[in-house]
Amino acid sequence: MNKIVTKYLDNSCYKVYGGSNKDLLKYPFDLIMFTGGPATGREVAKAAAEHLTPCILELGGKSPTIVDKDVDLEKALLAIIFGKFTNNG
C-alpha cells in the first residue's frame, strides 16, 4: 500500500503508517482509514472518537480500492465486484 500511495497520491496529503496503532492514535487526524480485523478496528474507532475524528473502517477486507475521478468507472466497478465476490478466503 505504501508503494502505491507514495507513487500515485500527493505525499503532502496522504501517508501510510505500518507501525503500532496505539502510538499513532494518540494524535488527532482529519480522517482515519483503517483496513484490518475487528479487534483492532474497535481500538481505532475508540481512539478516533476521543478526538471526534471521522473514520472509515474496512474490517477483514482483502480488496481495498481507491477510485480516481479520471477512471473508466464501468471497468473499475466490474473489477471491484469481481474482487468482492471471488475473494472468499
mmCIF file of the C-alpha atoms, coordinates in Angstrom:
data_MODEL
# 
_entry.id   MODEL 
# 
loop_
_atom_site.group_PDB 
_atom_site.id 
_atom_site.type_symbol 
_atom_site.label_atom_id 
_atom_site.label_alt_id 
_atom_site.label_comp_id 
_atom_site.label_asym_id 
_atom_site.label_entity_id 
_atom_site.label_seq_id 
_atom_site.pdbx_PDB_ins_code 
_atom_site.Cartn_x 
_atom_site.Cartn_y 
_atom_site.Cartn_z 
_atom_site.occupancy 
_atom_site.B_iso_or_equiv 
_atom_site.pdbx_formal_charge 
_atom_site.auth_seq_id 
_atom_site.auth_comp_id 
_atom_site.auth_asym_id 
_atom_site.auth_atom_id 
_atom_site.pdbx_PDB_model_num 
ATOM 1  C CA . MET A 1 1  ? 0.000   0.000   0.000   1.00 0.00 ? 1  MET A CA 1 
ATOM 2  C CA . ASN A 1 2  ? 2.823   2.409   0.851   1.00 0.00 ? 2  ASN A CA 1 
ATOM 3  C CA . LYS A 1 3  ? 4.408   1.962   -2.612  1.00 0.00 ? 3  LYS A CA 1 
ATOM 4  C CA . ILE A 1 4  ? 1.111   2.767   -4.328  1.00 0.00 ? 4  ILE A CA 1 
ATOM 5  C CA . VAL A 1 5  ? 0.267   5.748   -2.133  1.00 0.00 ? 5  VAL A CA 1 
ATOM 6  C CA . THR A 1 6  ? 3.707   7.348   -2.455  1.00 0.00 ? 6  THR A CA 1 
ATOM 7  C CA . LYS A 1 7  ? 3.756   6.778   -6.221  1.00 0.00 ? 7  LYS A CA 1 
ATOM 8  C CA . TYR A 1 8  ? 0.252   7.946   -7.152  1.00 0.00 ? 8  TYR A CA 1 
ATOM 9  C CA . LEU A 1 9  ? -1.022  10.265  -4.427  1.00 0.00 ? 9  LEU A CA 1 
ATOM 10 C CA . ASP A 1 10 ? 0.123   13.653  -3.117  1.00 0.00 ? 10 ASP A CA 1 
ATOM 11 C CA . ASN A 1 11 ? 2.641   12.797  -0.387  1.00 0.00 ? 11 ASN A CA 1 
ATOM 12 C CA . SER A 1 12 ? 1.939   16.042  1.451   1.00 0.00 ? 12 SER A CA 1 
ATOM 13 C CA . CYS A 1 13 ? -1.678  14.880  1.974   1.00 0.00 ? 13 CYS A CA 1 
ATOM 14 C CA . TYR A 1 14 ? -1.534  11.082  2.242   1.00 0.00 ? 14 TYR A CA 1 
ATOM 15 C CA . LYS A 1 15 ? 0.641   8.937   4.488   1.00 0.00 ? 15 LYS A CA 1 
ATOM 16 C CA . VAL A 1 16 ? 0.707   5.214   5.129   1.00 0.00 ? 16 VAL A CA 1 
ATOM 17 C CA . TYR A 1 17 ? 1.751   4.050   8.560   1.00 0.00 ? 17 TYR A CA 1 
ATOM 18 C CA . GLY A 1 18 ? 2.598   0.420   9.243   1.00 0.00 ? 18 GLY A CA 1 
ATOM 19 C CA . GLY A 1 19 ? 3.641   0.559   12.881  1.00 0.00 ? 19 GLY A CA 1 
ATOM 20 C CA . SER A 1 20 ? 1.793   0.248   16.173  1.00 0.00 ? 20 SER A CA 1 
ATOM 21 C CA . ASN A 1 21 ? -1.718  1.712   16.086  1.00 0.00 ? 21 ASN A CA 1 
ATOM 22 C CA . LYS A 1 22 ? -1.585  2.527   19.796  1.00 0.00 ? 22 LYS A CA 1 
ATOM 23 C CA . ASP A 1 23 ? 1.278   5.008   19.359  1.00 0.00 ? 23 ASP A CA 1 
ATOM 24 C CA . LEU A 1 24 ? -0.146  6.630   16.259  1.00 0.00 ? 24 LEU A CA 1 
ATOM 25 C CA . LEU A 1 25 ? -3.712  7.010   17.511  1.00 0.00 ? 25 LEU A CA 1 
ATOM 26 C CA . LYS A 1 26 ? -2.698  9.357   20.334  1.00 0.00 ? 26 LYS A CA 1 
ATOM 27 C CA . TYR A 1 27 ? -2.735  12.196  17.780  1.00 0.00 ? 27 TYR A CA 1 
ATOM 28 C CA . PRO A 1 28 ? -5.725  13.958  16.168  1.00 0.00 ? 28 PRO A CA 1 
ATOM 29 C CA . PHE A 1 29 ? -6.293  13.480  12.435  1.00 0.00 ? 29 PHE A CA 1 
ATOM 30 C CA . ASP A 1 30 ? -8.760  14.860  9.880   1.00 0.00 ? 30 ASP A CA 1 
ATOM 31 C CA . LEU A 1 31 ? -9.801  11.335  8.836   1.00 0.00 ? 31 LEU A CA 1 
ATOM 32 C CA . ILE A 1 32 ? -8.667  7.792   9.654   1.00 0.00 ? 32 ILE A CA 1 
ATOM 33 C CA . MET A 1 33 ? -8.984  4.978   7.113   1.00 0.00 ? 33 MET A CA 1 
ATOM 34 C CA . PHE A 1 34 ? -8.301  1.532   8.563   1.00 0.00 ? 34 PHE A CA 1 
ATOM 35 C CA . THR A 1 35 ? -8.219  -1.903  6.937   1.00 0.00 ? 35 THR A CA 1 
ATOM 36 C CA . GLY A 1 36 ? -7.830  -4.851  9.276   1.00 0.00 ? 36 GLY A CA 1 
ATOM 37 C CA . GLY A 1 37 ? -9.512  -7.048  11.820  1.00 0.00 ? 37 GLY A CA 1 
ATOM 38 C CA . PRO A 1 38 ? -12.459 -6.264  14.105  1.00 0.00 ? 38 PRO A CA 1 
ATOM 39 C CA . ALA A 1 39 ? -10.441 -6.226  17.358  1.00 0.00 ? 39 ALA A CA 1 
ATOM 40 C CA . THR A 1 40 ? -8.027  -3.557  16.137  1.00 0.00 ? 40 THR A CA 1 
ATOM 41 C CA . GLY A 1 41 ? -10.894 -1.785  14.377  1.00 0.00 ? 41 GLY A CA 1 
ATOM 42 C CA . ARG A 1 42 ? -12.559 -1.292  17.753  1.00 0.00 ? 42 ARG A CA 1 
ATOM 43 C CA . GLU A 1 43 ? -9.361  0.271   19.125  1.00 0.00 ? 43 GLU A CA 1 
ATOM 44 C CA . VAL A 1 44 ? -9.103  2.569   16.110  1.00 0.00 ? 44 VAL A CA 1 
ATOM 45 C CA . ALA A 1 45 ? -12.767 3.622   16.417  1.00 0.00 ? 45 ALA A CA 1 
ATOM 46 C CA . LYS A 1 46 ? -12.394 4.285   20.154  1.00 0.00 ? 46 LYS A CA 1 
ATOM 47 C CA . ALA A 1 47 ? -9.271  6.422   19.661  1.00 0.00 ? 47 ALA A CA 1 
ATOM 48 C CA . ALA A 1 48 ? -10.914 8.303   16.774  1.00 0.00 ? 48 ALA A CA 1 
ATOM 49 C CA . ALA A 1 49 ? -13.940 9.033   18.966  1.00 0.00 ? 49 ALA A CA 1 
ATOM 50 C CA . GLU A 1 50 ? -11.727 10.597  21.653  1.00 0.00 ? 50 GLU A CA 1 
ATOM 51 C CA . HIS A 1 51 ? -10.619 13.225  19.101  1.00 0.00 ? 51 HIS A CA 1 
ATOM 52 C CA . LEU A 1 52 ? -14.000 13.331  17.289  1.00 0.00 ? 52 LEU A CA 1 
ATOM 53 C CA . THR A 1 53 ? -12.166 12.126  14.178  1.00 0.00 ? 53 THR A CA 1 
ATOM 54 C CA . PRO A 1 54 ? -14.264 10.552  11.437  1.00 0.00 ? 54 PRO A CA 1 
ATOM 55 C CA . CYS A 1 55 ? -13.057 7.111   10.425  1.00 0.00 ? 55 CYS A CA 1 
ATOM 56 C CA . ILE A 1 56 ? -13.621 4.572   7.693   1.00 0.00 ? 56 ILE A CA 1 
ATOM 57 C CA . LEU A 1 57 ? -13.225 1.009   8.935   1.00 0.00 ? 57 LEU A CA 1 
ATOM 58 C CA . GLU A 1 58 ? -12.901 -1.745  6.344   1.00 0.00 ? 58 GLU A CA 1 
ATOM 59 C CA . LEU A 1 59 ? -12.782 -4.790  8.596   1.00 0.00 ? 59 LEU A CA 1 
ATOM 60 C CA . GLY A 1 60 ? -11.291 -8.004  7.314   1.00 0.00 ? 60 GLY A CA 1 
ATOM 61 C CA . GLY A 1 61 ? -11.403 -6.983  3.676   1.00 0.00 ? 61 GLY A CA 1 
ATOM 62 C CA . LYS A 1 62 ? -8.830  -8.152  1.194   1.00 0.00 ? 62 LYS A CA 1 
ATOM 63 C CA . SER A 1 63 ? -9.508  -5.711  -1.638  1.00 0.00 ? 63 SER A CA 1 
ATOM 64 C CA . PRO A 1 64 ? -9.200  -2.074  -0.524  1.00 0.00 ? 64 PRO A CA 1 
ATOM 65 C CA . THR A 1 65 ? -9.806  0.190   -3.516  1.00 0.00 ? 65 THR A CA 1 
ATOM 66 C CA . ILE A 1 66 ? -9.236  3.804   -4.478  1.00 0.00 ? 66 ILE A CA 1 
ATOM 67 C CA . VAL A 1 67 ? -11.189 5.056   -7.497  1.00 0.00 ? 67 VAL A CA 1 
ATOM 68 C CA . ASP A 1 68 ? -9.772  8.167   -9.144  1.00 0.00 ? 68 ASP A CA 1 
ATOM 69 C CA . LYS A 1 69 ? -12.016 10.763  -10.830 1.00 0.00 ? 69 LYS A CA 1 
ATOM 70 C CA . ASP A 1 70 ? -10.439 10.039  -14.237 1.00 0.00 ? 70 ASP A CA 1 
ATOM 71 C CA . VAL A 1 71 ? -11.014 6.269   -14.191 1.00 0.00 ? 71 VAL A CA 1 
ATOM 72 C CA . ASP A 1 72 ? -13.199 4.283   -16.588 1.00 0.00 ? 72 ASP A CA 1 
ATOM 73 C CA . LEU A 1 73 ? -15.932 3.807   -13.984 1.00 0.00 ? 73 LEU A CA 1 
ATOM 74 C CA . GLU A 1 74 ? -17.629 0.819   -15.631 1.00 0.00 ? 74 GLU A CA 1 
ATOM 75 C CA . LYS A 1 75 ? -14.325 -1.070  -15.875 1.00 0.00 ? 75 LYS A CA 1 
ATOM 76 C CA . ALA A 1 76 ? -13.419 -0.158  -12.278 1.00 0.00 ? 76 ALA A CA 1 
ATOM 77 C CA . LEU A 1 77 ? -16.787 -1.299  -10.935 1.00 0.00 ? 77 LEU A CA 1 
ATOM 78 C CA . LEU A 1 78 ? -16.527 -4.635  -12.733 1.00 0.00 ? 78 LEU A CA 1 
ATOM 79 C CA . ALA A 1 79 ? -13.054 -5.192  -11.259 1.00 0.00 ? 79 ALA A CA 1 
ATOM 80 C CA . ILE A 1 80 ? -14.221 -4.239  -7.755  1.00 0.00 ? 80 ILE A CA 1 
ATOM 81 C CA . ILE A 1 81 ? -17.259 -6.509  -7.946  1.00 0.00 ? 81 ILE A CA 1 
ATOM 82 C CA . PHE A 1 82 ? -15.126 -9.364  -9.303  1.00 0.00 ? 82 PHE A CA 1 
ATOM 83 C CA . GLY A 1 83 ? -12.705 -8.950  -6.400  1.00 0.00 ? 83 GLY A CA 1 
ATOM 84 C CA . LYS A 1 84 ? -15.523 -8.764  -3.870  1.00 0.00 ? 84 LYS A CA 1 
ATOM 85 C CA . PHE A 1 85 ? -17.208 -11.981 -4.948  1.00 0.00 ? 85 PHE A CA 1 
ATOM 86 C CA . THR A 1 86 ? -14.119 -14.064 -5.752  1.00 0.00 ? 86 THR A CA 1 
ATOM 87 C CA . ASN A 1 87 ? -12.190 -13.319 -2.561  1.00 0.00 ? 87 ASN A CA 1 
ATOM 88 C CA . ASN A 1 88 ? -13.789 -15.880 -0.283  1.00 0.00 ? 88 ASN A CA 1 
ATOM 89 C CA . GLY A 1 89 ? -10.714 -16.855 1.705   1.00 0.00 ? 89 GLY A CA 1 
# 
